[in-house]
Amino acid sequence: MTIETTRAIVLGSSATDGFRGQWNKQRRTRHSILLNVALGLGALTMLVPFLWMVLTSLKSPAELAQFPPNLLPEEWLWSNYADTLKAAPFALYFRNSLIISIAHTVITLVLGSMAGYALARIYFRGREAIFLAFVAMLMIPTYTKIVPQFLIVKFMPLFGGNDIFGQGGIGWLNSWWALIIPGGLSASAIFLFRQFYLSLPKELEEAARLDGLGEFRIWAQIYTPLIKPAVATVGLLTFQESWNNFLWPLLVTQSADLRVIQVGLAVFQQLDGTQWQLLMAGTTMATVPMVLLFIFAQKYFIQGFTNAGIK
């Protein structure tokens, strides 16, 4: 084989590799564009209901009755928000929802992380059986637990006029106890914390024990600061679930002083019709805290789901 032939083969091979590299680059670019378009359409699909809610809150009743409906209000009635606040004591409802949501979040983060740490890092007899029991609890639908929880709350001994056998009174009904204690901890929170604690290296706890630290200090000072994504994820999910809870507060409370924001919105739904502009205004104000919370915690929230392997 001559030098000229070898050179031609080498040049031809280089040209082929260059063409393949350019073609692969163009293909990756096309795939990236298609992926961005699909994600953009998905984001738009999720934003449309929120935009429709906000625009509806700024329309007049006459405009809402038009068909076909207008996308944008003919007159932007910001006074609907003031009328919403005057229709019911929403400041009180916001306060109640905030107290309950913060209490549930704190209880879940403290007790849930303790339970998750114990199931992941402390060896004791029956640990796997207890963990399997928590996993089994995840398969129980939420609404099937409403009646047993209600009966437990109603027949709570020595509360609300009940005797030691839970008879004669109303127990925890129509009280802060009923609003806070039953929803203070969930099996899903314990499960997530356990998975995160299992992902941490064992050498950390061994070094901490050599330094004389007990289990409580290892949990509080060594391991828990390393799972901030888990704390943010569980905290955000707990706060959201508590803030949006409607059925349980409706069942266990009768006093207007204990009414939460989701129950308070029902004031705009009457038998003779629904005040949609005020209902949407109240719903918008009830949604704002969750949107702001997610904006500030989204970094840890996304990391938490990614590390936990949840799609």
Wavefront OBJ file of the C-alpha trace (Angstrom):
o trace
v 0.000 0.000 0.000
v 1.494 3.316 -1.059
v 1.777 6.444 1.045
v -0.792 8.239 -1.124
v -3.316 5.416 -0.655
v -2.818 5.378 3.102
v -3.240 9.139 3.262
v -6.462 8.962 1.252
v -7.859 6.278 3.566
v -6.977 8.304 6.665
v -8.488 11.485 5.248
v -11.632 9.632 4.204
v -11.990 8.110 7.680
v -11.522 11.516 9.336
v -14.141 13.050 7.073
v -16.572 10.228 7.908
v -15.985 10.651 11.660
v -16.473 14.397 11.324
v -19.733 13.889 9.428
v -21.000 11.417 12.071
v -20.066 13.778 14.890
v -21.882 16.675 13.220
v -24.931 14.489 12.543
v -25.017 13.294 16.170
v -24.752 16.896 17.363
v -27.659 17.959 15.155
v -29.714 14.996 16.390
v -29.062 15.903 20.033
v -30.040 19.500 19.248
v -33.326 18.363 17.676
v -34.062 16.113 20.629
v -33.321 18.966 23.024
v -35.670 21.278 21.133
v -38.459 18.687 21.100
v -37.965 18.019 24.820
v -38.123 21.736 25.649
v -41.273 22.140 23.555
v -42.927 19.183 25.308
v -41.934 20.508 28.750
v -43.174 23.978 27.802
v -46.559 22.582 26.732
v -46.768 20.614 29.963
v -45.965 23.703 32.027
v -48.561 25.708 30.100
v -51.169 23.010 30.693
v -50.520 23.210 34.436
v -50.574 27.012 34.487
v -53.863 27.405 32.601
v -56.133 26.497 35.581
v -54.289 28.961 37.833
v -54.496 31.721 35.227
v -58.196 31.017 34.713
v -58.739 31.179 38.490
v -57.020 34.577 38.767
v -58.808 36.023 35.734
v -62.171 34.756 36.992
v -61.570 36.451 40.346
v -61.328 39.806 38.534
v -64.583 39.579 36.548
v -68.077 40.797 37.330
v -71.041 38.407 37.807
v -72.565 39.617 34.533
v -69.370 38.910 32.653
v -69.113 35.443 34.175
v -72.608 34.660 32.857
v -71.643 35.483 29.257
v -71.338 32.707 26.683
v -68.916 32.190 25.159
v -66.805 33.496 28.058
v -64.145 36.128 27.601
v -60.578 35.193 28.389
v -59.612 38.599 29.795
v -61.933 40.695 31.973
v -63.544 43.681 30.301
v -63.139 45.519 33.588
v -60.508 44.419 36.093
v -62.426 44.366 39.388
v -59.725 44.283 42.054
v -62.461 45.183 44.513
v -63.536 41.523 44.452
v -60.669 40.754 46.819
v -61.822 43.430 49.267
v -65.390 42.106 49.050
v -64.096 38.603 49.747
v -62.363 39.719 52.928
v -65.542 41.500 54.047
v -67.804 38.506 53.360
v -66.204 36.379 56.098
v -63.443 36.696 58.727
v -60.752 35.309 56.438
v -57.987 36.718 58.607
v -59.185 34.353 61.356
v -59.410 31.455 58.904
v -55.883 32.140 57.651
v -54.610 32.236 61.212
v -56.251 28.925 62.093
v -54.941 27.205 58.955
v -51.465 28.594 59.569
v -51.393 27.398 63.197
v -52.564 23.910 62.257
v -50.197 23.606 59.279
v -47.165 24.775 61.267
v -48.037 22.455 64.162
v -48.412 19.462 61.834
v -45.146 20.305 60.074
v -43.163 20.651 63.303
v -44.576 17.441 64.791
v -43.917 15.525 61.578
v -40.349 16.786 61.174
v -39.369 16.072 64.775
v -41.143 12.779 65.474
v -40.953 11.525 61.882
v -37.214 12.062 61.650
v -36.718 10.390 65.044
v -38.730 7.358 63.948
v -36.956 7.229 60.586
v -33.561 7.389 62.272
v -34.505 4.623 64.708
v -35.727 2.332 61.906
v -32.644 3.009 59.797
v -29.770 3.194 62.292
v -30.721 1.556 65.588
v -30.778 -2.237 65.647
v -33.487 -3.736 67.865
v -35.688 -6.797 67.804
v -38.749 -6.410 65.584
v -37.402 -3.431 63.632
v -38.191 -4.936 60.225
v -41.687 -5.944 61.329
v -42.399 -2.392 62.492
v -41.112 -1.008 59.194
v -43.325 -3.416 57.233
v -46.268 -2.230 59.327
v -45.543 1.361 58.285
v -45.308 0.263 54.642
v -48.667 -1.487 55.007
v -50.144 1.736 56.372
v -49.188 3.488 53.128
v -51.620 1.227 51.277
v -54.621 2.256 53.403
v -56.722 4.943 51.652
v -56.996 8.165 53.623
v -60.788 8.339 53.681
v -61.142 4.837 55.117
v -59.489 6.128 58.301
v -61.908 9.027 58.806
v -64.536 7.113 60.796
v -62.080 5.331 63.191
v -60.242 8.602 63.819
v -63.529 10.395 64.476
v -64.575 7.758 67.006
v -61.196 7.933 68.754
v -61.475 11.719 68.994
v -65.074 11.638 70.219
v -64.497 9.009 72.924
v -61.199 10.396 74.204
v -61.217 9.763 77.988
v -61.210 12.694 80.426
v -61.678 15.335 77.722
v -64.753 17.302 76.738
v -66.877 15.983 79.582
v -65.977 12.317 79.018
v -65.335 9.998 81.932
v -62.399 7.634 82.168
v -64.199 5.268 79.775
v -64.738 7.995 77.156
v -68.485 8.325 77.750
v -70.760 11.259 78.518
v -69.174 14.082 76.524
v -67.731 15.111 73.184
v -64.054 14.325 73.795
v -61.753 16.309 71.527
v -64.517 17.391 69.149
v -64.654 21.120 68.448
v -61.198 21.726 69.910
v -57.625 22.352 68.813
v -56.716 18.829 69.943
v -58.868 17.316 67.191
v -57.389 19.622 64.568
v -53.730 19.063 65.445
v -53.093 15.653 67.025
v -54.653 13.205 64.481
v -52.784 14.744 61.535
v -49.514 15.291 63.362
v -47.603 12.368 61.850
v -47.861 10.123 58.794
v -46.346 6.821 57.713
v -45.122 8.340 54.443
v -42.988 10.879 56.324
v -41.375 8.134 58.422
v -40.746 6.090 55.271
v -39.036 8.978 53.475
v -36.865 9.824 56.473
v -35.809 6.190 56.845
v -34.745 6.000 53.205
v -32.618 9.124 53.530
v -30.970 7.992 56.764
v -30.108 4.658 55.123
v -28.270 6.477 52.320
v -25.773 8.095 54.745
v -22.423 6.397 55.439
v -22.184 4.223 58.525
v -18.694 5.563 59.330
v -20.220 8.814 60.558
v -22.116 7.212 63.411
v -19.186 4.970 64.280
v -16.889 7.993 64.571
v -19.527 9.847 66.598
v -19.889 6.951 69.034
v -16.134 6.820 69.459
v -16.286 10.489 70.411
v -18.846 9.669 73.090
v -22.047 10.923 71.394
v -25.336 9.282 72.221
v -28.088 8.366 69.778
v -29.962 11.619 70.304
v -26.934 13.786 69.497
v -26.034 11.621 66.501
v -29.562 12.122 65.186
v -29.661 15.866 65.905
v -26.081 16.967 65.193
v -24.619 14.453 62.751
v -27.234 12.875 60.505
v -30.192 15.252 60.343
v -28.175 18.291 59.098
v -27.043 16.107 56.169
v -30.584 15.409 54.925
v -31.857 18.932 54.355
v -33.551 17.869 51.076
v -35.564 15.279 53.018
v -36.519 17.804 55.691
v -37.637 20.308 53.038
v -39.552 17.675 51.076
v -41.424 16.236 54.051
v -42.047 19.684 55.508
v -43.464 21.064 52.263
v -45.689 18.038 51.640
v -46.970 18.083 55.216
v -47.691 21.807 55.157
v -49.479 21.511 51.821
v -51.627 18.577 52.918
v -52.561 20.300 56.157
v -53.263 23.656 54.485
v -55.548 22.073 51.870
v -57.383 19.793 54.303
v -61.126 20.299 54.127
v -63.015 17.195 55.247
v -61.458 16.581 58.670
v -61.830 20.175 60.012
v -65.394 20.176 58.700
v -66.222 16.978 60.619
v -64.639 17.729 63.992
v -65.424 21.438 64.462
v -68.601 23.467 64.685
v -67.355 26.739 66.106
v -66.633 29.557 63.648
v -63.562 30.438 65.696
v -61.963 27.124 64.673
v -62.904 27.266 60.999
v -60.017 26.917 58.512
v -59.542 28.632 55.170
v -60.742 25.712 53.032
v -63.977 25.410 55.028
v -64.388 29.189 55.036
v -64.451 29.261 51.228
v -67.716 27.330 51.326
v -69.458 30.542 52.433
v -69.612 31.570 48.762
v -71.415 28.378 47.720
v -75.096 28.786 48.489
v -78.155 26.774 47.503
v -79.395 29.500 45.171
v -76.063 29.955 43.413
v -72.329 30.392 43.748
v -70.505 33.709 43.833
v -67.755 32.559 41.504
v -65.812 35.807 41.436
v -65.546 35.890 45.251
v -64.891 32.153 45.492
v -62.031 32.428 42.984
v -60.649 35.467 44.792
v -60.619 33.584 48.084
v -59.101 30.516 46.430
v -56.379 32.676 44.906
v -55.496 34.128 48.300
v -55.499 30.626 49.792
v -53.139 29.398 47.047
v -50.568 32.193 47.371
v -48.889 30.860 50.580
v -48.290 27.450 49.011
v -46.873 28.989 45.823
v -44.474 31.194 47.794
v -43.433 28.277 50.004
v -42.656 26.127 46.985
v -40.666 28.921 45.307
v -38.405 29.301 48.324
v -38.056 25.553 48.990
v -38.055 24.168 45.435
v -34.290 23.553 45.376
v -34.369 21.179 48.337
v -37.774 19.842 47.288
v -36.501 18.670 43.895
v -33.317 17.268 45.439
v -35.384 15.370 47.970
v -37.493 13.614 45.361
v -34.467 12.934 43.177
v -32.457 11.396 46.006
v -35.414 9.344 47.186
v -35.805 7.853 43.720
v -39.429 8.996 43.357
v -40.448 9.922 39.803
l 1 2 3 4 5 6 7 8 9 10 11 12 13 14 15 16 17 18 19 20 21 22 23 24 25 26 27 28 29 30 31 32 33 34 35 36 37 38 39 40 41 42 43 44 45 46 47 48 49 50 51 52 53 54 55 56 57 58 59 60 61 62 63 64 65 66 67 68 69 70 71 72 73 74 75 76 77 78 79 80 81 82 83 84 85 86 87 88 89 90 91 92 93 94 95 96 97 98 99 100 101 102 103 104 105 106 107 108 109 110 111 112 113 114 115 116 117 118 119 120 121 122 123 124 125 126 127 128 129 130 131 132 133 134 135 136 137 138 139 140 141 142 143 144 145 146 147 148 149 150 151 152 153 154 155 156 157 158 159 160 161 162 163 164 165 166 167 168 169 170 171 172 173 174 175 176 177 178 179 180 181 182 183 184 185 186 187 188 189 190 191 192 193 194 195 196 197 198 199 200 201 202 203 204 205 206 207 208 209 210 211 212 213 214 215 216 217 218 219 220 221 222 223 224 225 226 227 228 229 230 231 232 233 234 235 236 237 238 239 240 241 242 243 244 245 246 247 248 249 250 251 252 253 254 255 256 257 258 259 260 261 262 263 264 265 266 267 268 269 270 271 272 273 274 275 276 277 278 279 280 281 282 283 284 285 286 287 288 289 290 291 292 293 294 295 296 297 298 299 300 301 302 303 304 305 306 307 308 309 310 311
